[in-house]
Amino acid sequence: EKGGFDHYMLKEIYQQPKTIADAMRGRINAKQGIITLGGINEFENRFLNADRIIIAACGTSWIAGLIGEHLFEDLARIPTEVEYASEFRYRNPIIKNNDIVLAISQSGETADTIAALELARDRDALLYGICNVVGSSIARMTDAGSYIHAGPEIGVASTKAFTGQLVLLTLMALQLARKKGTISSSYFFQLLNELENIPAKVESLLQNDAKIKYVAQEIKDANNALYLGRGYNFPVALEGALKLKEISYIHAEGYPAAEMKHGPIALIDENMPVIVVASNDSTREKVISNIQEVKARKGKVIAIIKEGDQAIEKLVDYAIEIPDTEEPLSPLLSVIPLQLLAYHIAILRDCNVDQPRNLAKSVTVE
Ligand code: M6R
């Protein structure tokens, strides 16, 4: 049932060209420029008049929420907040009846996320769910929602569910942006067409796996690692660090690249691998100077770069290429080498990748 792969996690990473396509299937009419998410249509007025979207989630799903915040604000111009469900539920948050509370959960059974929704329901917010498991508690208790249709995710480390969540958040943001007129029609079509190109681009970047395996060999003995990114790719840095911690037991932190000089730079020496997501156009020059700051302190830099970006390639110790894409969609590509890097490092360290110690697939107790 591992389909010829050694582990479920690897199988699930390699399924992503298909699961990303499945998350979009039947929801896009590219010719007419129509996106149809049933849950949004049903509550269209609530969505179009929402003062705010509050995203509540845990772990990797919370990180997907951070990218959702960029998408909703950047494209649909809806103020968005992202909350750890466990903090939100206990801090007497302000929730109004014009707010939408969006729970993101692969399993649909995470106790803290369920409790956050109960609280929001008591305050009359509209509850929306993005889940993978059909018929799960969160899917049932929300007013509306969308499934990601990724199929069962067995590996404890979430991979294909994360990219599925990103597709749904992108579709939601685009559908709302189109209805609200917050992006131009040409940009809307550009993003829509590019979204449909993503599965093939994922397929092509998976072919760089040998290079990623080689890089894993070079950093497998590190005790710490730092992941940096900016903009849409700052949450990807968090996700790369979470994957590494979970399955290889190497301590890792994700940081917005420019925050490095406010603290973590003190940690950098020749033993500190720094993984930089350097594939965004809009912050390219700034990320280059962040890389230079690390190199000046003898840090080892592994960069995720846009295909053919020789200038960054020359600066760093190891470069892993990904195809070019529109920036709001770039996390769908840039996260995948980080999933593979964590996987290969964990294997080299003889760890149980599918069932890491102390972790459960779904956290049904608080
Ligand atoms: O089922 P959920 O998406 O609600 O789970 C949330 C987290 O427990 C989950 O994402 C966890 O962080 C993963 N093990 C990360 O890989």
Residues whose N, C-alpha, C, O or C-beta is under 5 A from the ligand:
A	BS01	M6R	C58 G59 T60 S61 I104 S105 Q106 S107 G108 T110 V156 A157 S158 K361 V363
